[in-house]
Amino acid sequence: AAVRQAIEAAMKGVPLDEYAKEHKELARAIEKWGYVKPI
């Protein structure tokens, strides 16, 4: 579910950290594996 949510966020142009605020699976994945903003 987290991967799907990450893809949805990218397709909508929403930063992952923002999208994760309302998507618990994505939030957990970011918490576990971290998140690096692309330049």
N, C-alpha and C positions, 0 to 999 in steps of 0.2 A: 504494500500500500504506500509506503514511503517513497519508493521510486516513482510510482505513478503520480503522487502529489508533487514531487520535484519536477517532473515533466510538465504537469499542468501549470505550475508556477512559472516555469521558463516560457511556456507558450503564451501565457498571459502577460509576461513581462514584469512579474512581481518578484521582488527579492525573496530568496528562500527563507531568510530569517523572519520576514513579515508574514509570509504564507504559513510558516510553522506555528504562528500564534493561534491559528484556528484549525490546525490539522495535527492532532496529537501524534500520529505515527511518524510524520516528518520531523516533528519536534524531538521525539525520542531518538530518531536516527542521527540527527544533528548533535544531540547531547552525547551519544555514544561515539560517533566517528568524527565529530567536529565539522567545521564549515569554513572554507576559505573563499572570500569574495574574489571573483575574477577581476582583473584590472581592465 
